[in-house]
Amino acid sequence: MKTHITVYLLNPQYVFISFSYLYPLQITAVSVAMKNKMDLAIGVAVGSSTQISLFVVPVTVIFGWCVGKPMTLNYPIYEISLYILSIFTVSVCLGTGKSNWLLGSVLITTYFMLGIGFWFEKVENF
């Protein structure tokens, strides 16, 4: 019995570009949080998320047009509702200006809920 295993490797330049962009942001957020400058750490974390949502998603759609792959922004209702839930949770946690263990546990619980929800989501092709 012969087994054939196919290994898919990413382009090393893509991996380097993605890590070179995200790694300094994460290191900056953690280092300023350790220095007890939480406003700057939150600004870096929320700012990088905003950059991804406002720049990378439209660029991906345009790149899909160029390549010939249909990449649309036609998200299912389930994904949109989870996205709105995560925005609501983060805004509630950041709105007070103070943090404690309960808000951290709420964020971690929301993260796991999103992960479990996406794992069991039934994807439909449009």
Backbone bond lengths (Angstrom), bond angles and torsions (degrees), N, CA, C in turn:
res aa  C-N    CA-C-N  psi(-1)  N-CA   C-N-CA  omega(-1)  CA-C   N-CA-C  phi
1 M - - - 1.447 - - 1.535 108.04 -
2 K 1.286 115.52 123.88 1.454 121.35 -178.49 1.523 108.81 -107.06
3 T 1.313 116.08 130.53 1.459 121.30 -179.71 1.519 108.66 -108.82
4 H 1.324 114.71 134.12 1.460 120.16 179.39 1.518 108.21 -112.26
5 I 1.303 115.97 121.83 1.460 121.13 179.60 1.519 108.14 -114.62
6 T 1.316 115.10 126.67 1.459 120.63 177.79 1.516 108.81 -104.61
7 V 1.308 115.64 128.32 1.454 120.95 179.12 1.516 107.65 -110.13
8 Y 1.320 115.47 124.01 1.459 120.62 178.29 1.517 108.40 -98.25
9 L 1.287 116.98 120.92 1.452 121.92 -179.71 1.519 109.41 -109.10
10 L 1.307 115.20 142.50 1.460 119.74 175.50 1.517 109.44 -80.66
11 N 1.284 114.66 156.10 1.441 120.24 174.81 1.524 109.12 -63.70
12 P 1.325 119.52 126.67 1.468 120.44 -177.73 1.525 113.37 -59.08
13 Q 1.328 117.76 -30.96 1.455 119.16 178.40 1.523 111.02 -67.36
14 Y 1.337 117.66 -38.27 1.465 121.11 178.09 1.518 110.32 -64.29
15 V 1.321 116.70 -44.40 1.466 120.52 179.64 1.517 109.96 -62.86
16 F 1.327 117.65 -42.93 1.456 120.56 179.97 1.519 111.58 -64.56
17 I 1.327 117.33 -42.10 1.464 120.33 -179.15 1.523 110.55 -65.94
18 S 1.328 117.59 -43.47 1.458 118.98 -179.01 1.524 111.43 -67.61
19 F 1.328 118.13 -42.39 1.455 119.72 178.53 1.522 111.63 -70.64
20 S 1.319 117.57 -35.27 1.453 119.25 -179.19 1.526 111.28 -69.75
21 Y 1.341 117.55 -22.36 1.460 119.84 177.37 1.525 111.39 -86.80
22 L 1.326 117.28 -44.26 1.454 120.26 -173.51 1.529 113.43 -83.28
23 Y 1.294 118.19 -33.22 1.465 120.91 -175.22 1.527 113.07 -61.83
24 P 1.340 120.30 -47.89 1.473 118.59 178.74 1.525 113.21 -62.63
25 L 1.327 117.58 -33.81 1.467 119.56 178.32 1.523 111.00 -65.55
26 Q 1.324 116.78 -42.30 1.455 119.89 179.51 1.523 110.99 -67.92
27 I 1.306 117.62 -41.74 1.464 121.14 178.66 1.524 110.16 -63.94
28 T 1.320 117.35 -40.74 1.462 120.63 178.80 1.522 110.81 -63.66
29 A 1.322 116.98 -45.16 1.467 120.47 -179.31 1.530 111.07 -62.47
30 V 1.313 117.20 -43.16 1.468 119.88 -179.45 1.524 111.31 -69.44
31 S 1.322 117.04 -41.22 1.471 118.96 -177.48 1.529 112.22 -68.02
32 V 1.322 118.16 -39.31 1.466 118.37 178.27 1.519 111.12 -75.05
33 A 1.341 118.34 -26.52 1.465 120.28 174.43 1.522 110.28 -69.05
34 M 1.319 117.44 -35.35 1.464 120.51 177.69 1.526 111.45 -69.39
35 K 1.331 116.95 -24.66 1.466 121.13 176.62 1.523 111.65 -88.58
36 N 1.338 116.47 10.03 1.463 124.30 177.69 1.530 113.01 64.19
37 K 1.313 116.37 35.01 1.463 122.03 174.33 1.532 107.56 -110.31
38 M 1.322 114.63 72.73 1.452 120.30 -171.87 1.524 112.80 -68.72
39 D 1.332 117.75 -30.77 1.463 118.64 179.00 1.523 111.45 -63.49
40 L 1.318 116.60 -39.00 1.458 120.14 177.88 1.530 111.24 -71.30
41 A 1.331 117.30 -38.92 1.473 120.73 179.19 1.520 110.74 -64.11
42 I 1.321 117.21 -42.70 1.465 120.81 178.67 1.522 110.30 -67.54
43 G 1.324 116.41 -38.80 1.462 120.20 177.90 1.516 111.98 -61.69
44 V 1.331 116.90 -40.63 1.462 120.13 178.72 1.527 110.60 -67.28
45 A 1.333 116.65 -44.09 1.464 120.02 -177.56 1.529 111.95 -66.72
46 V 1.325 117.09 -46.82 1.464 120.60 -179.72 1.531 110.40 -70.61
47 G 1.318 117.18 -35.97 1.466 120.63 178.38 1.516 112.45 -63.94
48 S 1.340 117.13 -40.77 1.465 118.61 179.07 1.526 111.20 -68.83
49 S 1.328 117.30 -35.37 1.468 119.89 176.42 1.531 110.54 -65.28
50 T 1.308 116.25 -39.63 1.466 120.15 178.59 1.524 111.03 -65.86
51 Q 1.325 116.87 -40.67 1.460 120.34 178.09 1.522 111.03 -61.77
52 I 1.319 116.99 -42.13 1.463 120.61 179.94 1.527 110.32 -63.67
53 S 1.343 116.41 -45.69 1.462 118.55 -176.08 1.521 112.54 -71.75
54 L 1.317 118.29 -30.54 1.464 119.84 -177.43 1.518 114.07 -93.06
55 F 1.327 118.05 -16.56 1.457 119.87 -177.82 1.524 112.64 -114.53
56 V 1.326 117.04 -50.05 1.459 120.00 -171.68 1.526 111.81 -70.68
57 V 1.320 117.90 -40.62 1.473 119.79 -178.34 1.532 111.42 -63.29
58 P 1.337 120.72 -49.71 1.471 118.62 177.02 1.530 113.51 -63.82
59 V 1.330 117.35 -35.53 1.462 119.81 178.10 1.527 110.16 -65.77
60 T 1.325 117.16 -36.73 1.462 120.78 177.38 1.523 111.26 -64.43
61 V 1.319 117.06 -40.52 1.467 120.24 178.23 1.526 110.42 -65.13
62 I 1.310 117.41 -44.60 1.464 120.86 179.14 1.529 110.83 -64.77
63 F 1.340 116.83 -39.94 1.460 120.60 176.83 1.523 110.56 -63.84
64 G 1.320 117.14 -37.56 1.457 120.81 176.60 1.524 112.08 -63.19
65 W 1.313 116.79 -38.06 1.472 119.86 176.06 1.519 110.72 -62.96
66 C 1.332 116.31 -42.70 1.469 120.18 -178.79 1.520 111.73 -65.70
67 V 1.322 117.18 -38.25 1.455 121.34 -177.66 1.520 111.71 -80.97
68 G 1.321 117.40 -24.28 1.451 121.14 -178.95 1.521 113.42 99.43
69 K 1.321 117.34 10.23 1.464 121.90 176.79 1.520 108.52 -96.00
70 P 1.321 118.10 132.33 1.470 119.48 179.73 1.530 111.89 -77.46
71 M 1.310 116.67 96.58 1.460 121.98 175.72 1.517 107.53 -109.76
72 T 1.307 115.99 103.35 1.458 120.01 -177.84 1.520 109.95 -108.93
73 L 1.294 115.50 171.76 1.460 121.40 175.09 1.525 110.04 -100.48
74 N 1.312 116.52 28.20 1.456 122.85 179.73 1.528 108.49 -86.45
75 Y 1.330 116.27 81.65 1.456 121.14 -177.59 1.526 110.04 -85.56
76 P 1.333 116.66 146.49 1.466 119.46 175.53 1.533 110.97 -66.98
77 I 1.315 115.97 158.90 1.465 121.76 -178.98 1.521 111.14 -59.66
78 Y 1.323 116.59 -37.05 1.465 120.42 -179.26 1.525 111.30 -60.48
79 E 1.322 117.81 -45.27 1.462 121.35 179.74 1.521 111.54 -67.41
80 I 1.313 117.23 -38.32 1.461 120.30 178.39 1.521 110.51 -65.13
81 S 1.332 117.18 -41.39 1.463 119.78 179.29 1.528 111.29 -66.14
82 L 1.334 118.61 -37.46 1.461 120.47 176.61 1.528 111.28 -68.07
83 Y 1.310 116.96 -36.35 1.465 120.54 177.23 1.529 110.60 -64.78
84 I 1.325 117.36 -42.82 1.466 121.35 178.48 1.523 110.18 -66.21
85 L 1.339 117.49 -38.55 1.466 121.01 176.72 1.523 111.41 -61.39
86 S 1.316 116.93 -41.89 1.467 119.56 179.74 1.524 111.47 -68.52
87 I 1.331 118.15 -37.89 1.466 121.00 176.72 1.520 110.39 -64.19
88 F 1.332 116.57 -43.03 1.465 121.07 178.66 1.531 111.19 -62.58
89 T 1.325 116.99 -43.65 1.461 120.77 -179.06 1.526 111.39 -63.94
90 V 1.311 117.35 -44.34 1.469 120.54 179.53 1.520 110.61 -65.93
91 S 1.330 117.92 -39.91 1.470 119.35 -179.77 1.520 111.52 -67.66
92 V 1.324 118.33 -35.60 1.464 120.47 176.21 1.527 110.63 -66.69
93 C 1.326 116.71 -41.65 1.465 119.98 -179.03 1.523 112.45 -70.66
94 L 1.319 117.52 -32.98 1.464 120.03 -179.43 1.520 112.89 -88.34
95 G 1.309 117.95 -15.68 1.462 121.45 -175.71 1.514 114.04 -69.10
96 T 1.325 117.77 -27.29 1.460 119.85 -177.68 1.517 112.58 -77.33
97 G 1.309 117.56 -28.16 1.459 120.31 -178.31 1.517 113.02 84.59
98 K 1.312 117.13 -5.17 1.462 121.81 177.75 1.517 108.50 -126.42
99 S 1.316 115.62 160.11 1.444 120.02 -177.93 1.522 110.14 -133.88
100 N 1.307 115.27 151.02 1.460 121.31 173.11 1.519 108.04 -149.65
101 W 1.321 115.77 -177.02 1.459 119.82 -175.41 1.530 111.84 -66.73
102 L 1.329 117.32 -29.48 1.460 119.71 -178.18 1.532 111.36 -68.25
103 L 1.331 116.98 -41.21 1.469 119.20 177.91 1.528 110.90 -66.47
104 G 1.318 116.85 -37.40 1.463 119.83 175.65 1.518 112.03 -62.71
105 S 1.333 115.78 -41.17 1.464 118.40 178.80 1.528 111.24 -68.37
106 V 1.324 117.55 -32.90 1.474 120.24 176.19 1.530 110.17 -64.53
107 L 1.332 117.16 -42.43 1.462 120.17 179.02 1.525 111.50 -65.54
108 I 1.328 117.16 -42.82 1.462 120.22 179.93 1.525 110.64 -66.82
109 T 1.339 117.23 -39.76 1.460 120.47 177.78 1.527 111.22 -64.11
110 T 1.327 116.90 -40.81 1.466 120.19 177.01 1.523 110.93 -63.18
111 Y 1.324 116.74 -39.65 1.462 121.24 178.43 1.529 110.65 -61.22
112 F 1.335 116.93 -45.74 1.461 119.99 178.89 1.523 111.61 -67.27
113 M 1.329 117.53 -36.59 1.462 120.13 176.99 1.524 110.95 -62.60
114 L 1.321 116.26 -41.28 1.464 119.59 177.92 1.524 110.84 -64.48
115 G 1.334 116.39 -43.55 1.464 119.79 179.28 1.515 112.57 -61.59
116 I 1.322 116.84 -44.57 1.465 120.69 179.14 1.530 110.41 -67.07
117 G 1.325 116.41 -39.03 1.462 119.88 178.68 1.515 112.45 -63.13
118 F 1.334 117.14 -42.51 1.460 119.80 178.83 1.526 111.61 -71.64
119 W 1.326 117.34 -28.86 1.460 119.98 179.32 1.528 111.07 -66.18
120 F 1.326 116.60 -40.81 1.459 121.05 -176.21 1.529 113.34 -95.90
121 E 1.315 117.80 6.03 1.470 120.59 -179.33 1.521 110.26 -70.17
122 K 1.297 115.77 137.98 1.462 120.91 175.58 1.523 107.49 -91.74
123 V 1.329 115.93 114.21 1.452 121.45 -175.63 1.523 108.95 -87.34
124 E 1.322 115.29 129.79 1.462 121.10 177.11 1.522 108.90 -110.21
125 N 1.305 115.84 138.25 1.458 119.68 176.55 1.520 109.04 -83.39
126 F 1.326 115.63 135.32 1.455 120.72 -179.89 1.502 110.39 -91.51
